[in-house]
């Protein structure tokens, strides 16, 4: 290590090169931060740029979204036509134009935890992408939410890839705001 430091400190071109590399890395991370991208320092990773079509909401609307929402989702089995219903619990945290959160649901013995990320696109309509937190499970998709009057109920439709069917799945979600809930979402 001492030999490396000696080489760097004695070679002005190497010092300039290393300085430029550090400035470039700092510039990329700061640019990503100001664009609202997800930043992971180790292993180094910069996420996708957030959808610029998302709109900001007034503070009173933001506080109405943060919290725990409980209800159920339905999905029709393509082979049998059977409608499956399962419980859903979701936590939302709204920050600026971006909504993040977690959703948990159980189908039979399988419990899934999904990461949520999206935002409002118009009025009471929100678009949210979801994916399984368990990297071994191939489950992802998108939901379109509609906040119903009084802000205590959400209806949604979803389309995605199901881990059991290994095919596209669609369905509906109905959730209500849990009374006196505060967001349980933890970053």
C-alpha positions in Angstrom: 0.0 0.0 0.0 2.8 2.4 0.9 4.5 1.7 -2.5 1.2 2.6 -4.3 0.9 5.8 -2.4 4.5 6.7 -3.1 4.0 6.1 -6.9 0.8 8.2 -6.9 2.3 11.1 -4.9 5.5 11.2 -7.0 3.8 11.0 -10.4 2.0 14.2 -11.3 0.2 12.7 -14.3 -1.1 9.8 -12.3 -2.4 12.3 -9.6 -4.2 14.3 -12.3 -5.7 11.1 -13.8 -6.9 9.8 -10.4 -8.3 13.3 -9.6 -10.2 13.4 -12.9 -11.6 9.9 -12.3 -12.8 10.8 -8.7 -14.4 14.1 -10.0 -16.2 12.1 -12.8 -17.5 9.5 -10.3 -18.7 12.3 -8.0 -20.3 14.1 -10.9 -22.2 11.0 -11.9 -23.5 10.3 -8.4 -24.5 13.9 -7.8 -26.3 14.0 -11.2 -28.2 10.8 -10.4 -29.1 12.2 -7.0 -30.6 15.4 -8.4 -32.5 13.4 -11.1 -34.2 11.3 -8.3 -32.5 8.0 -9.3 -31.8 5.2 -6.8 -28.2 5.2 -5.8 -26.3 2.2 -4.4 -22.7 2.8 -3.3 -21.7 -0.8 -3.0 -21.7 -2.6 -5.3 -21.9 0.7 -7.4 -25.2 1.1 -9.1 -27.4 4.0 -10.3 -31.0 3.2 -11.0 -33.3 4.3 -13.8 -34.5 7.9 -14.1 -37.9 8.3 -12.6 -40.9 8.8 -14.9 -41.1 12.5 -15.6 -44.8 12.2 -16.3 -45.5 11.9 -12.5 -47.1 14.9 -10.9 -46.6 16.5 -7.5 -49.5 16.6 -5.1 -50.5 19.1 -2.4 -49.3 18.3 1.1 -52.8 17.4 2.3 -53.1 14.7 -0.4 -49.6 13.4 0.4 -50.5 12.8 4.0 -53.6 11.0 2.9 -51.6 8.4 0.9 -49.0 7.6 3.4 -50.0 4.7 5.6 -51.2 1.1 5.7 -53.9 -0.1 3.2 -55.6 -3.4 3.7 -58.0 -5.4 1.5 -58.0 -8.1 -1.2 -57.0 -8.9 -4.7 -58.6 -11.1 -7.2 -57.1 -13.1 -10.1 -58.8 -15.4 -12.6 -57.2 -18.7 -13.3 -56.8 -18.9 -17.2 -57.1 -22.7 -17.2 -60.1 -23.2 -14.9 -61.8 -19.8 -14.9 -61.8 -19.9 -11.1 -61.5 -16.5 -9.4 -59.0 -16.6 -6.7 -59.1 -14.0 -3.9 -56.3 -13.3 -1.5 -55.6 -10.7 1.2 -53.3 -7.7 0.5 -51.6 -5.3 2.9 -49.7 -2.3 1.3 -47.7 0.6 2.8 -47.1 3.7 0.8 -44.7 6.5 1.3 -45.0 9.5 -1.0 -42.0 11.8 -1.4 -42.1 14.6 -4.0 -43.4 13.0 -7.1 -42.4 9.4 -6.3 -44.4 6.8 -4.3 -42.5 3.9 -2.8 -43.7 1.1 -0.6 -44.2 -2.6 0.1 -47.1 -4.9 -0.4 -47.6 -8.3 1.2 -50.1 -10.9 0.1 -50.6 -14.6 0.7 -51.8 -17.2 -1.8 -52.2 -20.5 -0.1 -48.9 -21.2 1.7 -47.0 -18.7 -0.4 -46.3 -15.3 1.0 -45.0 -12.6 -1.3 -43.4 -9.3 -0.5 -43.4 -6.8 -3.3 -41.5 -3.6 -3.7 -43.6 -0.7 -5.1 -42.5 2.4 -7.0 -44.5 4.9 -9.0 -46.4 8.1 -8.9 -49.5 10.0 -9.8 -50.1 10.5 -13.5 -53.4 12.5 -13.4 -55.8 13.6 -10.7 -56.6 10.6 -8.6 -54.8 8.1 -10.8 -51.5 6.5 -9.8 -49.2 4.1 -11.8 -47.0 1.8 -9.7 -44.5 -0.9 -10.8 -44.0 -3.9 -8.5 -41.5 -6.7 -8.3 -40.7 -9.4 -5.8 -38.2 -8.6 -3.2 -37.0 -12.2 -3.3 -34.6 -12.3 -6.3 -35.3 -16.0 -6.7 -39.0 -15.3 -7.5 -39.8 -14.0 -11.0 -42.8 -11.8 -10.2 -43.3 -8.2 -11.5 -45.9 -6.0 -13.1 -47.7 -2.7 -13.0 -50.8 -1.5 -11.3 -53.1 1.5 -12.1 -54.7 2.8 -8.9 -57.8 5.1 -8.6 -58.3 6.8 -5.3 -62.0 7.0 -4.6 -63.8 10.0 -3.1 -62.9 10.8 0.5 -59.4 9.2 0.0 -60.1 6.2 2.2 -60.4 3.5 -0.5 -58.4 2.5 -3.6 -59.4 0.4 -6.5 -56.8 -0.9 -8.9 -56.1 -3.2 -11.8 -52.9 -5.0 -12.4 -51.1 -6.9 -15.1 -47.9 -8.7 -14.5 -45.9 -12.0 -14.6 -47.0 -14.6 -12.0 -44.5 -17.0 -10.4 -46.9 -19.9 -10.2 -48.5 -19.6 -13.7 -45.2 -18.5 -15.3 -47.4 -16.4 -17.5 -49.1 -13.0 -17.7 -51.7 -12.5 -14.9 -54.3 -9.8 -14.5 -56.7 -8.9 -11.7 -58.2 -6.3 -9.5 -57.3 -4.9 -6.1 -59.6 -3.2 -3.5 -58.0 -1.8 -0.4 -59.0 0.7 2.4 -56.9 2.9 4.6 -56.5 1.3 8.0 -57.9 3.7 10.5 -55.3 5.7 12.5 -52.5 4.1 10.5 -49.2 5.7 10.0 -46.9 4.5 7.3 -45.0 1.4 8.4 -42.7 1.7 5.4 -39.1 1.6 6.4 -36.3 2.5 3.9 
